[in-house]
Amino acid sequence: SYQSQSTFRYLGRQMIDGRETYVIAFAQIPQKAKLFGMFRSGDKSAPTFEQGLAWIDVQNDRIVRLRTDLLRPLPEVRLAKESTQIDYQDVHFKQGAQGFWLPRDVSVTVAWRGKTLRNVHHYSDFRIFNVGHTERTKEPEQAKVSPKAPDDSQGSHN
């Protein structure tokens, strides 16, 4: 549904981790993009639009690697670079035969206010868990109405 808000270009094929992949370049079109990020610094903010590359497995159309970069630097918030690379892997659990396509490595690099910051995450030893719950319902009890006390406001007459 967001495809028309970006441009795409097929660049060719490349082997990634023993998988043959299509390499696709993409870039958001700021005038059309309805989904975009926002970078805030102090009381200033600026929308972030992305460009990047996707490596897509020829056999199953899964994204093997995804790299995104800022479409343009944002001098108004002093953001020169924002880059993310995600490598995915097929993860299987003992409890089921179905695999899950999950991140293996994620690297985020930001050049902001003259400094370069980098976060690197390595994912492994995934575990699956189940959460169960039960719910018991019953009809609400009728509200108990207590008899009214006699009204003494009129007083008694002798």
N, C-alpha and C positions, 0 to 999 in steps of 0.2 A: 504493500500500500504506500510505501515511501519511495519506491523506485523512481518515480517521475521527478523527485526532488533532488536527484543526483545525476551526474553523468558517469558513464562506465566505459572502459576500454579494455579489450582483451589484449594482453601483452605476450602471451605464449604459454609454454609449459615449463615446469621445473620440478626436479625431484626434491622432496622435503621428507626427511626421516624415512626414506625407502618408499615413499608414496609419490606417484606421479600426480602432479597438480596442474590445474589451470591457474594462471596468474592474471588477476583482474585488478585494474586501477579504478578508483572511484573518487569522486569529489562532490561535495554538497554544492547546491546552487543556492546561495544565501537568499536570493529574492523569492525562491520557491519553498525553501526548507521550513517545515512545520515542527520538526523535531531537531533540537540543537541544545548544546550545553550553554552554561553561563559561568563566567569566571568573575569572582568578586574580590576586590582588594580594598579594604577600608570602606569608604562610602561610594566607591566607583564600581561599576560592573560593566561587562561587555559580553555579547553573545559569542560563543565559539562554534565555528563551523569546521568540518573535518574533510580531509582527503586521506587517501591511503591505498593499501594493497591488501588483497585477499588471495590466499592460496587455497584453492578448492580441490578436494580429492576427485580425480577423474572417475573413480569407481563408484562412489556413493554420494557425491555432491556435498560432503561435509566440509566445513571450513577447517583446515589444518593449522593455518597461521593467519593472524589478522594484525595488520599494522595501521595505526591511525596517527596523523599529524595535524596540527593546526593548518587550516587553509591559508591563513595569513597571520603574521604577528599582531598583537594587540597593544600598541604603545600606550593607549589610554589607561591600561591597568599594568603596564610594564611587563607584559607576558610575551617573551620572545619565542618560546617553544613549548609545546605540550605534545608528547609522543608516547604512544602505548603500543606494546607488542604482546600478543597473546598466542601461545602455542597450546594446542588442544591435544587430548589423548582419549582413547577409548578405555573406559574403566568398567570392569566387571566385578560383581559382588557375589559372594558365596550363596546368598539367599535367592538369587534369580539369574536366569540365563541372559536377560536383556542387558546390554551394555549402555553406558551413559557417556556422552561426549562432553568432557569436562576440561577445564584449564589445567595445564601442567606447569607452565611458567608464565608469569605476567611481569612485565617491566614497564614502569611509568617514569618518564623523564620530563621535568619541567624546568625551563629557564625563566626565572622570574626575579625581577628587581636586581639583575646582575649576578644572580647565583644560580647554580644548577643543582637541582634536587632530584634524587632517583630513589624509587621504591622498587625492590625486586622481590617477587613472591614465587616460591616453589611449592607446588601442591603434590602430596603423595599420601599414601596410607589412608585413602578415603574409607570412610565407614558409613554404613547405612543403618538407620534406626527407624523404628516404627513408634508411632504415638497412637494409643488407643483411648477411647473414652466410652462411657456408657451414660445414658440419660434415662432417668425415671420420671415419668410424669403422672400426676393424678389430678383428679378433678379438685378444684378449689373448694375448701369448706365454706359452707354458708356463713355469712357474717352473723355472729350471735348478737341479737338485739336484747339489750337489758330493758326491763320494764322501767317506765319513767317514774320518777319520784313525784309524789303529789306536789302540786304547785301551791306553795305557802304564801304566795304574794297577795292573795285575797284575804288572808287571815281568817280566823274563826270567829263566829258570832255567838255569843251566849245570851 
